[in-house]
Amino acid sequence: MVRNVNLCLLMGACFSSDLDEQHSFQPEPDEIQPSEQRFDDSSNLESPSSVEVISRDIEDLKQNLGYTNLDSFTYDEMRMATELFNSNLVIGEGGFGVVYKGIIDESVRSGYTRVEVAIKKLNPMGLQGEKEWLTELNYLARLRHPNLMKLIGYCCEGTHRLLVYEFMSAGSLEDIMFAPLKKGSIHPLSWGKRMKIALDAAKGLQYLHTTERPVIYRDFKSSNILLDENFNAKLSDFGIAKDAPMGKTTHISTRVVGTEGYTAPDYAQTGHLRVNSDTYALGVVLLELALGLRAIDDSRASDMRSLPDFANQYMTHKRVMVDLIDPRMERNYSRKDAVKVINLALQCLHDSPVMRPPMSKILKILESVQTPEASFQSESESVTTADRKKTRKSRYKLKLK
């Protein structure tokens, strides 16, 4: 049985247009910005702290020339931390390999303060390999932010490749959003929690885009958003992240990798990767949070299989938007805020990349919908049984059409 509590750590369900770098798109001259009106992200934002950009290779790591801010573990220490890689401690499996819950304490390394960790072990025969492992290590070693997964250390011994992260006890957003509910129960993620998660994830993304050496995440999705016991959200899995273009260059040309349902169509079609390719994926996640629907669902009609296609067909009118809000929340939310969030999601999903909103605007809107959950009670009580039945009927018709 495959357990998926932290499956988001594994880069599972990713696709690539090519498996070999030699078939990637060739670099092209800088693209000229279109003359059409576009969003501008030049507002004064708080600058992230400076970070030293270092790229370590496997030989550096093996010669103990790794990162001073990370712990370098031996393979024996990893075995002890996971009780000899006990199958009962497996919390995720995928193309990368296996993720174990572990404990590092005095019994593992003398003087070490006890900490619960998630240990990702690379399968040398898996779909993702050493290159992605090293990419993630290099990025998470230099990128530090409250809304990014914290990398504690690594193991690079012989052929063994492992990464050690802080443990996120609540699992992934995908796990919680789409876990089966008992009949009559209310979804554990209220509107207030969902909006907090959205804001946290957007803050992590903004940090990546505005750090001293900007980064394009390339795999923003609900399974890569991990939650702690207080539903604080952090971005995980940086194996396919890429340095963003600098200066006047608007994009980089590269092979297309990512996850179906979240990949911007302009990137998928041309291989032109932009910072706001991530913005498109954020729009998909906002719809998942608001509607309670998966990014890809084979049970929907073929022309609505992807959530953006679904939205394009049925999100024209504000009344329809509100009728489609996840009914598992029992209407415990502000209708005005719900429309605001869906409108923002649709802007993020704009076909033209230059028309997608900047992160500064996205954060401003998400901050404006951070409302104490208690304030939704009176509105919820005013919703009649007939209203709820009407909502369910509307969603049923849209799914079967």
Number of C-alpha atoms within 10 A of each C-alpha: 4 10 14 20 23 31 23 27 31 27 26 19 12 15 14 13 13 13 14 9 9 9 11 15 16 11 11 11 9 13 12 10 11 8 7 7 8 15 13 14 12 8 9 7 11 8 10 15 11 11 13 10 13 12 15 16 15 16 11 12 17 14 9 12 12 22 19 10 11 16 14 21 18 15 17 12 17 23 14 18 24 22 16 12 19 14 11 10 16 22 21 22 24 21 17 24 22 22 29 25 26 25 20 19 16 11 13 18 15 9 9 11 9 13 11 17 22 27 29 26 23 24 19 14 10 12 15 22 17 18 13 18 21 21 20 19 25 20 21 23 24 17 22 18 16 14 23 23 26 19 25 18 21 25 23 21 16 8 10 14 20 24 24 27 22 18 23 23 18 18 25 28 27 23 19 18 20 13 11 9 13 8 6 7 9 13 20 14 17 18 27 19 19 20 24 20 25 23 23 24 27 24 23 19 24 23 24 24 20 17 15 15 16 17 23 22 23 26 27 29 29 26 28 27 29 32 23 15 10 10 20 20 30 26 30 28 26 27 26 19 20 18 15 21 19 11 6 10 14 17 23 24 19 19 23 22 20 24 20 17 20 27 23 27 17 15 21 18 9 13 20 20 24 23 26 23 27 23 30 26 25 26 27 29 29 24 24 23 27 24 23 19 20 20 22 17 14 10 10 16 14 11 11 21 18 21 24 23 16 20 19 12 12 14 18 12 9 17 11 15 19 21 20 21 25 21 19 17 19 16 24 21 23 20 18 11 19 20 19 16 24 23 19 21 27 21 18 28 26 18 14 13 21 19 17 24 22 20 23 17 15 23 17 11 16 20 15 12 20 17 17 11 14 10 12 17 13 10 13 15 11 10 13 10 9 9 13 15 11 13 19 15 12 14 17 12 9 15 13 9 9
